[in-house]
Amino acid sequence: MTNIQKLLMLTVSLATLLISCKHETEVPDDANPPVITITSPIESESIAGGVSISGMVTDESLHELRIKIVTDFDGSVLFTASPEVHDLTSYEILEFWAPAGIASEIGVTLVVTAEDHASNITTSEVHFTVKP
């Protein structure tokens, strides 16, 4: 077999392989964003000591969940969590943050962001204060 025949055979084999191995990623036909319900803390609450974070996230197929607490005055991140929610349809949020180094009452915001496999994103926020 000549080099040209070998090259032709290799080209035909690769083309056949590429055509027969289609990479199809199924993205659900989902126009509905995730639903986030935050039950704790509540809006405008003033908390001394630890902060219990609770709620529920639901969707047809969750992909990612991010939970964080940031300061209102400069956006510094004080707490962060990224629970594993891949392919779940619901997730109960149960987190706890023990503030450290807080010298005076500060305003903070809990930010919960959920994304599903269709790239629908929902963000919910709760503003509250933390006392030393």
Number of C-alpha atoms within 10 A of each C-alpha: 5 7 8 9 10 11 11 12 12 12 12 12 11 12 11 11 11 11 9 9 8 8 8 6 6 8 10 11 8 14 9 14 21 23 17 21 14 20 14 17 20 15 15 13 13 15 15 13 13 14 15 15 18 16 16 14 22 18 22 17 20 25 21 19 22 16 20 17 22 18 19 15 9 8 11 11 13 16 15 16 13 12 14 13 20 14 14 16 15 17 17 13 21 12 15 13 15 11 15 10 6 11 8 9 13 15 16 22 21 23 17 24 19 24 22 27 20 18 17 16 17 17 16 14 17 18 19 19 18 19 15 14
